[in-house]
Amino acid sequence: MKLFYIAPLLLLPLLTGCKSIIETEVKLSDLLNSPTKKITGDLYVSVAACSSYEDSRLESEAVRESKTTVKDIFPEARYVECFQKKFDSLAHFNIPITLDKDDDSQLASNDSLNIISNKKELLKIAIPASINNRINKLEKSSFGMGDIELSVHIKVDNDLSTDHPFKVVSAYIDDTPYVYGALSSKKGSSFDIKLSDVSVGQARLNGDPLVLLH
């Protein structure tokens, strides 16, 4: 599964001020017709190093701290591995993400990122206040090293038997920026969404920025 590169992200003494990427993947049929349910996401957090400088067979202190801190923010997070990509060391976690289909103005989960989809809005993103509060507390703590650079990526698979038109609001679609645009997803294909910095910022302020419209 590739994609919430994500994001949300996240955050510990050695992570704050570094990149945190949330990725997830969702079927178009689920956005249109599924009940509320949990899906799987990936969280990648920049760390100083994967291995201990004293013994490369051991985890670094940064990885050990990432396990504790990410668990504090996402209680259901599960550590997968640490690896190097180009010049970056990344700690990889699985995190639950909630596909919120209830259309009741209430978040379906207060402990995970919510992808909201209803009859009026094809896709919105919401970060619950409880998660934002934990992030803010870390950013302002004596251990903090600055703001957290959070990125959220979502891969949408068109598993329908037809092409599907949609409108995009302030996001990157397949690396092309759109402030507002009308697009169409071909049947059997997929497209990648990267939230704009404005959308991530709004989500961090307890908003639920609109990403896709019907």
C-alpha positions in Angstrom: 0.0 0.0 0.0 1.5 3.3 -0.9 0.5 6.6 -0.5 -2.0 9.7 4.0 4.0 9.9 2.1 1.5 9.5 5.4 2.1 12.5 7.0 0.2 12.5 10.0 2.4 12.0 10.6 5.1 12.9 14.1 6.8 13.7 16.8 9.3 13.3 19.5 12.3 15.1 20.7 14.3 13.9 17.8 11.4 14.1 15.4 10.0 17.5 15.9 11.1 19.9 13.2 11.5 16.9 10.8 9.3 15.5 8.1 6.4 13.3 9.1 4.4 11.6 6.3 1.1 9.9 6.4 0.0 7.7 3.5 -3.1 5.7 2.9 -5.1 4.1 0.0 -8.9 4.1 -0.4 -11.2 2.6 -3.0 -13.5 5.0 -4.9 -16.4 2.6 -4.3 -15.8 2.9 -0.5 -15.9 6.7 -0.7 -19.2 6.4 -2.5 -20.9 3.5 -0.8 -19.1 2.1 2.2 -20.3 2.4 5.8 -17.9 3.9 8.3 -14.9 1.7 8.8 -11.2 1.5 9.7 -8.6 1.4 6.9 -4.8 1.1 7.2 -2.4 3.9 6.9 1.4 4.3 7.0 3.3 6.9 9.0 6.9 7.7 8.1 8.9 9.8 10.6 12.4 11.2 10.0 14.9 10.0 12.6 18.6 10.8 13.0 19.6 7.2 12.3 18.2 3.7 12.3 21.1 1.9 14.0 23.1 2.6 17.1 26.4 4.3 16.4 27.9 1.9 19.1 26.6 -1.3 17.5 24.9 -1.3 14.1 23.0 -4.4 15.0 21.0 -2.4 17.6 18.3 0.2 17.2 19.2 3.8 17.6 18.0 5.9 20.5 15.9 7.9 18.0 14.0 4.8 16.8 13.4 3.7 20.4 12.0 7.1 21.3 9.9 7.2 18.1 8.2 4.0 19.2 7.2 5.6 22.5 6.2 9.0 21.1 4.2 7.8 18.1 2.3 5.4 20.4 1.4 8.4 22.6 -0.1 10.2 19.7 -1.6 7.2 17.9 -2.4 4.6 20.6 -3.0 1.9 18.0 0.2 2.5 16.0 2.4 -0.5 15.2 6.1 -0.2 14.5 7.2 -1.9 11.3 10.8 -1.1 10.5 13.4 1.6 10.1 15.1 2.1 6.7 17.2 4.6 4.7 15.9 6.2 1.6 18.5 8.3 -0.2 20.0 10.4 2.7 17.0 10.1 5.0 16.4 7.6 7.8 12.7 6.8 8.3 10.9 5.0 11.0 7.8 3.3 9.6 4.6 2.7 11.5 1.2 1.3 10.6 -1.6 3.5 11.9 -5.4 3.1 11.7 -7.3 5.7 9.7 -11.1 6.1 9.9 -13.3 6.3 6.8 -16.1 8.5 8.2 -19.4 8.0 6.3 -21.8 9.0 9.0 -22.7 12.5 7.7 -23.6 13.7 11.2 -21.1 16.6 11.7 -19.3 14.4 14.3 -15.9 12.7 13.8 -16.2 8.9 13.7 -12.9 8.6 15.6 -11.1 10.8 18.1 -7.9 8.8 18.0 -7.1 8.6 14.2 -7.1 10.7 11.2 -10.6 10.8 9.6 -11.3 10.7 5.8 -14.8 12.1 5.6 -17.0 11.3 2.6 -20.7 12.0 2.1 -23.4 12.9 -0.5 -22.2 16.5 -0.8 -18.4 16.1 -0.4 -16.4 13.3 -1.9 -13.4 13.7 0.4 -12.4 15.8 3.4 -9.7 15.3 6.0 -10.0 15.9 9.7 -7.4 15.5 12.5 -9.2 15.2 15.8 -8.6 17.8 18.5 -7.1 15.1 20.8 -4.4 14.3 18.3 -3.7 18.0 17.6 -3.4 18.7 21.3 -0.8 15.9 21.7 1.2 17.3 18.8 1.0 20.9 20.0 2.1 19.8 23.5 5.2 18.1 22.0 6.0 21.1 19.8 5.8 23.4 22.9 7.6 21.1 25.3 11.2 21.6 26.5 12.2 18.7 24.2 10.7 20.3 21.1 12.8 21.4 18.2 10.3 23.4 16.2 7.2 22.9 14.2 6.3 19.5 12.7 6.4 19.3 9.0 3.4 17.0 8.3 2.5 15.7 4.8 -0.6 13.7 3.9 -0.9 11.6 0.8 -3.9 9.5 -0.3 -4.1 7.1 -3.2 -7.6 6.7 -4.6 -8.3 3.6 -6.7 -11.2 3.7 -9.2 -12.6 0.2 -8.9 -15.8 1.2 -10.5 -16.9 -0.1 -14.0 -17.1 3.5 -15.3 -15.0 6.7 -15.3 -15.8 9.0 -12.5 -15.7 12.9 -12.7 -14.8 14.9 -9.6 -13.6 18.4 -8.6 -10.4 19.1 -6.7 -10.0 21.9 -4.2 -6.5 23.1 -3.2 -4.5 19.9 -3.6 -1.9 18.2 -5.8 -3.3 15.4 -8.0 -0.5 13.2 -9.4 2.0 16.0 -8.5 0.0 18.7 -10.4 -1.2 21.6 -8.2 -4.9 22.6 -8.4 -6.6 25.4 -6.6 -9.9 24.4 -8.2 -10.3 22.0 -11.1 -12.6 19.5 -12.8 -11.0 16.1 -13.4 -12.1 12.6 -14.2 -10.7 9.2 -12.9 -10.7 6.5 -15.6 -12.1 3.1 -14.6 -9.4 0.7 -13.4 -6.9 3.5 -12.7 -5.8 5.4 -9.6 -4.7 8.9 -8.7 -2.6 10.3 -5.9 -3.7 13.2 -3.7 -1.2 15.3 -1.8 -2.8 17.8 0.6 -1.7 21.4 0.2 0.1 23.0 3.1 -3.0 25.2 3.6 -5.2 22.1 3.9 -2.9 20.4 6.4 -2.7 23.7 8.4 -6.4 23.9 8.5 -6.7 20.3 9.7 -4.2 21.0 12.4 -6.5 23.8 13.6 -9.4 21.4 14.1 -10.8 22.1 10.7 -11.9 19.6 8.1 -10.6 21.0 4.8 -12.4 20.0 1.6 -10.3 18.1 -0.9 -12.6 16.6 -3.5 -16.1 17.4 -4.5 -18.6 15.3 -6.5 
